[in-house]
């Protein structure tokens, strides 16, 4: 069968590539065409446009790059029409993908499947109307999403979480292997590591990394190591480090977490990955107009938490220091407790174990691939 996939950022590229690999195992004749990244291209098929040309997030960047966004949509629509796939598979990235879904469903009558639901449980619940109209099947990766959608009278499949797959795969690959992370990255062997995961976009890094570095400097017995994001050059990170002792590693977030005793993490998938490695973490996220941002979240969002760890647990496992709680003092105080208070750390690790149990076993990509093929065969 012919599969057309759309992933608009680095995390989507990772999860889509794993899904493609599973589809190939289930369907040896699978042919892929996609908007995505290097990981998808490594699996095979035709890359139409790289996500680096599409990743415009936030009101101002979207407005400034509107002509490019419209060109990308036109290119995508025309390419899907020409390719005439058996199915279009969308991976998160709702601003772009839901518009494509509307076109594909109404103009081309091609099945539309969605892997990794947009976070409408946090805000923009009105998007459920688009899901009902344009998306044939939704494959969710967070366990609470199934009940959330049930209450909206929209049936979805919970397939497990791909981060569970990725971490399990990494740990399996490390068995019997010599541990060369520190030597490969020229990191001293005798200093404990503090991981800094400051986001995947330049603005996120600009907003969060300076504070993270200032907090890390308060713990001179630890080596701060920054997880470099795909598509961000080292020189950009160096402009923040400026001769300090912090190091930057690229493409090695999992080895970094595996070797870390603590972490400062922005919200997003990184918070869950940090939990899966059982690394004590402080979730810290800068927002402009801090008091207003905090008020908006408390009164207009539909969820009490911003981190996946707390959302999955249904309770506070990690401290979320964002908006008016984001400060060097608050972050430093929380990190101090995690590094030096054994009972406090143990409570967080117990919460992690509960989250890991809720998520279930690895196999999200495999289960999704089997469901996609099964549903397509039922339509045939």
Beta strands, then each sheet from edge to edge (+ up, - down):
strand 1: 2-7
strand 2: 31-36
strand 3: 46-50
strand 4: 87-91
strand 5: 111-115
strand 6: 137-140
strand 7: 157-158
strand 8: 192-197
strand 9: 222-228
strand 10: 247-250
strand 11: 260-265
strand 12: 281-285
strand 13: 320-322
sheet 1: 3+ 2+ 1+ 4+ 5+ 6+ 7+
sheet 2: 10+ 9+ 8+ 11+ 12+ 13+
end
